[in-house]
Amino acid sequence: MPEPPKVSTKLIAEAAGVTTRTVARWVKLGLLPAPKLVYGGKRGKQSFWPAHAIDQAAWVRAQFERGQTWQEIKAAIEAGTYRPAAP
């Protein structure tokens, strides 16, 4: 079985048209899932994101562009308004 593609913070930021700092802030606000952090090796700390984080970040940005607050977006996520696409 092939390994799923690695989803980086940079890729998520580019997909949503925001900075990596914004991606980190959205995680703290509960708008994006937290990445799995792996420490060690030659590369130091690495973040591994769920594949749907790219689409979710784009969805979050679209909600902000529609005038939603972060609280409204988080409530919509918790209510199931955003659903990741099936793999």
RANORVEN-V389554 format. One record per residue. N is the residue number from 1. RES is the residue in three letters. PSI is psi as a letter, one per 30 degrees, with the letter a starting at -180 (NA if undefined). NEAR is the number of other C-alpha atoms within 10 Angstrom. Layout:
n=N res=RES psi=PSI near=NEAR
n=N res=RES psi=PSI near=NEAR
//
This chain:
n=1 res=MET psi=k near=3
n=2 res=PRO psi=k near=4
n=3 res=GLU psi=k near=5
n=4 res=PRO psi=l near=8
n=5 res=PRO psi=k near=9
n=6 res=LYS psi=k near=12
n=7 res=VAL psi=j near=17
n=8 res=SER psi=l near=19
n=9 res=THR psi=e near=21
n=10 res=LYS psi=e near=14
n=11 res=LEU psi=e near=14
n=12 res=ILE psi=e near=23
n=13 res=ALA psi=e near=20
n=14 res=GLU psi=e near=16
n=15 res=ALA psi=e near=17
n=16 res=ALA psi=f near=20
n=17 res=GLY psi=h near=13
n=18 res=VAL psi=l near=15
n=19 res=THR psi=l near=14
n=20 res=THR psi=f near=16
n=21 res=ARG psi=e near=12
n=22 res=THR psi=e near=13
n=23 res=VAL psi=e near=21
n=24 res=ALA psi=e near=16
n=25 res=ARG psi=e near=13
n=26 res=TRP psi=e near=18
n=27 res=VAL psi=e near=15
n=28 res=LYS psi=e near=12
n=29 res=LEU psi=f near=14
n=30 res=GLY psi=g near=16
n=31 res=LEU psi=f near=24
n=32 res=LEU psi=l near=22
n=33 res=PRO psi=k near=16
n=34 res=ALA psi=k near=17
n=35 res=PRO psi=l near=17
n=36 res=LYS psi=k near=10
n=37 res=LEU psi=k near=10
n=38 res=VAL psi=k near=12
n=39 res=TYR psi=k near=10
n=40 res=GLY psi=l near=8
n=41 res=GLY psi=a near=8
n=42 res=LYS psi=f near=6
n=43 res=ARG psi=f near=8
n=44 res=GLY psi=b near=8
n=45 res=LYS psi=k near=10
n=46 res=GLN psi=k near=15
n=47 res=SER psi=k near=14
n=48 res=PHE psi=j near=14
n=49 res=TRP psi=l near=20
n=50 res=PRO psi=k near=16
n=51 res=ALA psi=e near=17
n=52 res=HIS psi=f near=17
n=53 res=ALA psi=e near=23
n=54 res=ILE psi=e near=21
n=55 res=ASP psi=e near=16
n=56 res=GLN psi=e near=22
n=57 res=ALA psi=e near=24
n=58 res=ALA psi=e near=17
n=59 res=TRP psi=e near=17
n=60 res=VAL psi=e near=21
n=61 res=ARG psi=e near=17
n=62 res=ALA psi=e near=13
n=63 res=GLN psi=e near=16
n=64 res=PHE psi=e near=13
n=65 res=GLU psi=f near=10
n=66 res=ARG psi=f near=9
n=67 res=GLY psi=g near=10
n=68 res=GLN psi=k near=14
n=69 res=THR psi=l near=12
n=70 res=TRP psi=e near=16
n=71 res=GLN psi=e near=12
n=72 res=GLU psi=e near=13
n=73 res=ILE psi=e near=21
n=74 res=LYS psi=e near=20
n=75 res=ALA psi=e near=14
n=76 res=ALA psi=e near=14
n=77 res=ILE psi=e near=17
n=78 res=GLU psi=e near=13
n=79 res=ALA psi=f near=10
n=80 res=GLY psi=g near=10
n=81 res=THR psi=e near=11
n=82 res=TYR psi=k near=15
n=83 res=ARG psi=k near=12
n=84 res=PRO psi=k near=13
n=85 res=ALA psi=k near=9
n=86 res=ALA psi=k near=5
n=87 res=PRO psi=NA near=5
//
